[in-house]
Amino acid sequence: MTFKSILAASVLSFAVAGAAVAGSPVSDEVKAQATAALTAQGYEVRSVQMEDGMIEAYAIKDGKAFEVYLDADMNIVEVKN
């Protein structure tokens, strides 16, 4: 393999890995709804995105970080810490 082909393969593998980890962006309206729903339950929302068909929020509550998954009606489906 040449240096260029190794470099190209490395760049491609990082790009694919980054895409697999990152969630999809959501509209400002969905961000606002999710933030309002979680704030009402005591969370401090840091970010909101789509992940595996659900709304995923990274939030802080009682000094601990959580991944909170919401359905389209803004109901909490799952909480991971």
LINWOUR-V494162 format. One record per helix or strand. SS is the DSSP state (@ for helix, = for strand). FROM is the first residue (numbers start at 0). LEN is the number of residues. Records with the same first field share a line. If there is no record, write none. Layout:
SS: FROM-LEN  FROM-LEN
This chain:
@: 2-19  27-12
=: 23-1  43-8  53-8  63-7  75-5
